[in-house]
Amino acid sequence: MSITSIIKKVALEIGAIVLVEPEYELVGHITFKNGKKSVFSHSKLDINGFGAAELVKDKAYSNFFLKQFGYKVTEGKTFFNDKLCAKLTNLRNIDDGFNYAESIGFPVIVKPLNLSQGILVTKVYNQTEYYDVADKIFEIKSGLIVEKFYIGNDYRIVVLDNEVIVAYQRIPLFVVGNGISNVLELLQQKQEKFISLGRKNGIKVDDFRIDKKLKTQNLNWDSVIPNEQIVYLLDNANLSSGGEAVDFSETIHPDFQKLAINITKDIGLRLAGIDILTHDITMPMTDYTLIEVNGSPGLDHYAASGKLAAQKVEELYLKILKALENDIAVAR
């Protein structure tokens, strides 16, 4: 079920009227019973203030403030394409990015600046890979980030005001062998499964990162995978890139609940998706790395992972709509 469909469904529970643009069904207008009005664009609603929402779109800016507040953020720097560097001479260029990657040690994570859903986020191991990925990013964005690579399980914690609504581990795109099918066939079978579950197909067979990941495992598209053997096809765990969710909403430890709620407050948001790496989110917190704060967490892929997940997302959006209608914080 899409986020638009979820908003339309929960709006009925409070007597709100939702008007949706019919061609793409991504943008809508809400009229509440008390006469208040609001708009949304996919998962972006008016629950967060404009300034805070804009701030967290830029990972470099948000990391600066979060580090000042005492949170353990990723170590990284921004670098820019030649066109922008020609205009502003104090910017770091693509070669500076490689020198920085060497200084912190390969492998590193290279990702676009101000781009969501894990697009072009790549783990690179050497100079050739770095320049290849950087060139691809600079074709569509003027800036990139080079980050230190961190080990840990990838979790998203969704917060609304003082409450953790959803918590789940994100597993990178993978296939499971059956001893008969090759990688391409297994991936096609996975695509069909996603579609049958009502989940948008976020798997792109022509993604250069899949070829790269297969090569690191001495595999290719024609490799037949032994029965029950798991083969990971991407390093980033975004659900929008074909990752899968394992729910921990009921078992997340209070330490991590408090962490996520405090991060959300300190960065000035009411609704946020807090992405962290840690060993086990169900145990007392001993260490973590804050990967990103998302001011408009897309939960449509998570909602499609099962009935319980869909219910939790519906509960979240019902609370958001009630908060927008009443103009008060929930769960205080």
Summary of the structure (lengths in Angstrom):
residues: 332
radius of gyration: 20.7
end to end distance: 29.4
largest distance: 61.7
contacts: 1064
relative contact order: 0.17
helix: 36%
strand: 23%
